Structure formats: C-alpha cells, structure tokens
Amino acid sequence: MNDPANEAIIARIAARYRRRSQQSYARGKLRWDPVFATAASLFDQSQHALLDVGCGLGLLGQYLYEHGRRAPYRGLDLDVRKIEAARTAASDGLNLQFAHGSAAEMPAFRGDVALIDLLHYLPADAQRQILAAAAERVASNGLLVIRSVLRDDSWRFRTTLLEERLARMIGWMRYSTAYFPSRQDIEAPLHAMGFQVRVSPLWGHTPFNSYLFVAQRDCERN
C-alpha cells in the first residue's frame, strides 16, 4: 500500500515539470526506485552541502527538499536538456542550484557527494579519476554515496544491459555505456583513499543490478 504522504510528495515534484513525458518519468522513478528514500535517510542528519554529480532532472534534490533538507544543494549533469528541466522545476521557490557540466568538471566543493547511476557511462580510467575527485570533496565527517550497476554474471546484469540499450534507442539517454565496474573497481580505490565503505544491493522492486556504496573517511587514518 502506498504511503499517502509520499504520494503527495511525488505528485508535487512531477507537477513541476512541463513535459508529460518528464512528469510520467518522475512519478515512476520516485515511486519505484529505492534510491530516493535511502538517500533521504542517509542525508537526514547531515548539515553539509550536497554535490549531486549526474543529477539528471534533479529528482534527488527535490525529494530531499520535500523531506525537509535545507542544506545547500548543487546538481551537475552533462545533459543540458535535463539541467534546463531541473532548473524550471526548482524555480518555484526551491533553493536548489543546477549547472551544466561533466563529472570531470566538478566544482570546488566540500561536503557530501552523490554519484547516482553515473559511473558506467565512463571508461574505467575516467571512473577512477571521478572517484578520486569526488573523494577529495567529501568533508571529514561527510558521506560519499554511490549507486552503480555492477558487472557480474547475474540475470539482473543482463536485464540492465537490455534496459540501457533501449534507453539509448528511444533517445532518453544521449550517452552510451562505457564500462560496468565490478565491486572491486569501486571499493578498492576508496579504501586506498582512506575511506570505510559499506556495500549493499539497492534494486528494490526493479530488475536492475544496482548496488549502494556508502563511504566515510576512516577516522583512525586521519
């Protein structure tokens, strides 16, 4: 049974978009993807600014705002169409900032960082560079939250590959996938940079091979 309060939040967010396709996408994404409720729980007690790299339509920023988070939020995405839609949606009094740019152009920043469903659009070398850049921007007691599809031999991974191809074919995703990382590809460099990392599945009711990485600096090494 759907939570009426959450459904009201979803309806408010979806109504902020001008295109019906974006409204429909927002409703479905917010209703079925567990990353939003999970992020709201993770960032609930944080007063740090949040840098959301690969923010897309800005759904995460709006969802956190609707749940009472008022710390500064900055969304960054390479797709100018989505950034324009995010800015329009947030123009009605929401204190959210959005900028067009690639993950390699992360601004100077200190706080919490989110990389949601971004890494597999980058080559392996670029992924390592982005992880390092994101880690450098995490405050001493901040969070680096990553959600990524992982490469393995599961049916979920094969389903994810099919979904990515379809999204590319219909034009929703302008960029092709480059490299699906393994758990080790993400976890090892973060450990080397002095982070403790918690890893857990985060696919909810979706068929996709998505995993959540929550990284914090190892206080014993600082």
N, C-alpha and C positions, 0 to 999 in steps of 0.2 A: 504493500500500500504506500502510495506516495505521500511524502510529508507536505501538508498544505503550505507551511511557511516557506519551504524550499521551492515549491512550485510557484509561489508568488514571486520569489527572487528570480527564478528562471524566466517568468513571464515579463518582469520588468526589464531584465537585460535584453531579451530577444526583441522587445518592442523598440529599443533604441536604434536598431538597425533599419536602414531604409529599404534594402532589398529583401524580398520574401525569401530568396534562397539563403541569405545570411541569417534571417530570423529563424528559419527552419533548422539550419545547421546549429545555431546557438542553442535552441531548445533541445535538440537531440544530444548534442555534445555535453551540455550541462546536466542533462537528466541521466545519462548512461555512463559517462566517463568518471571513474572514481578519483581522478587526479585532483579535481577541484575541492572536494570535501577533505581529501587527505592534505592538500596544501593549506587549506584553511586551518586545519588542526595543527599542522606543523608551525605555521607562522603566527598562530593566535597570540602567543605571549611575547613575540618579538617586537621591539620598537625600532628596529633597523629599517632603513630604506631597503626596497627590494628592486633589483635589476632583473627583469624577465626577458631573457635572450631567446628570440624566436617566438615572440608573443602572439603572432597571428592577428586575429581580430580583437585581441585584448580581453578575452573572456576571463582569464585568471585575475587580472587586475580588478575588473568589475565585480567578480564573485567575492574576492577578498574585501572589497569596499562595502559590498552589501552585507557582509558579515561583521562590519564594524571596524575593519582595519584602516587606520588613518595615517600610518607611516607613509612617507613618500614612495611612490611607485613610478618606475621608468620601464617602459616596454620598448623593445628593439626588434625590428624584423626587416628582412630583405625585400619582402613583397610590398611594394608601395600601395597597391590596391587595398591590402588588408590594413596597412597603417592608416590610410585615409578613412576607412570604415571604422577603425578603432577610435580615431580622433573624433569623428562625428558622434559615435555612440557615447563618448565620455564628455561631450561638450555641454551637457545639461547639468552643470554644477559638480561633476565628479573631479576630484583632484588627482587626476591620472595624466601622466605625460607619455607620449609616444613619439618615437623617432625612426626614420627610415635608415637602415644600415645593416651591414653584415655582422655576423658574430665575430669576425676578425677585427671589427671596428668598435669593440666595446669601449664605452667612455670611461674616463677616470671615475672611480666609484669605490665606496666602502660600505658594506652592509651584508644583506642576504642576497643570494643569486639563485635564479631558477633557470634550468635548461630543460625544457619540456619537449620531448619528441623532436629534437633538433639534430642530435649527433649523426644519425645515419644518413643525413644529406651531405655530409662532409667526408672527404677522404681520410684515411687513417691518420696520416701525419697532421692534417688540419685538426682532427679531433683532439689529438694530444696537445696541440697549441691552444685550442679553445679551453680545454680542461685546465691548463696551466693559467691562462688569462683569467678564467672565472675564479679559480682558487686564490689568486693574488688579490681579488677584490672582496673576498669574504672577510668580514670583521672577526676579531679574535674570538668572540663568542657567537658568531653568526652561523648561518646554515648555507650549505650548497646543496640544493635539491635538484636531482636529475631524474627524469623519466626517459627511458630509452628501450627500444626494441633490441633484444639480444639475439645474436646468431647462434642457433643450435639446430638439432635435427627433429624438433617437435612439430606437430601439426599446426600449432599456433604460429610458428615462424613461417611455415608455408602459406598459411592464410594471410599473414601480414604482407608477404611478398605480393600476393594477388591483389590485396587492397591497395597497395602502393601503386601498382601498375594501373589499376582502374582510376585512381585519383589523378594520375598523370594524364590518362587518356581523355578524361572529361574536362581537364583544364583547371581543376581545383588546386592541384599542386603544380607550380610552374617549374619546379626543380626536381630532377631525378635523384633517386637514392644513389649514394656513392659507396658506402661501406657500412655494413651492420656490425657493430662491435660485439665482442664477447664480454662476459662479466669481467674477465681479467684485464681486458683492454681499458676498462673504465676504472676498476678498483685499484690496480697496481700503481698507476701514476699518482693517484690521490694519496695512497699510503706513502709513497715516496716524498710527497709534498707535506707530510706531517698531519694527515687527516685520518680520523677514525671514520669508518664507513659502515653503515647498515644497509643491507640489500634485502628486498622482498618483492614478490610478484605484485604487480598493480595492473591487472587487466579487468577486474570487476566482472561485469556481465558481457564484456566484449570478447571477441575471439583472438585478440592480438597478443603477441608475445612481449608484453611490456613489463619492465621491472623498475622499481623505485630505488634510487641510491640517495641516502641522506648522509652527508659528510659534514663533520665538525673537526676543528683543529684539535689535535691531541695535546691537551694542556701539559702533560708530562714532558713534551718535547719543546715547549716554549718557555 
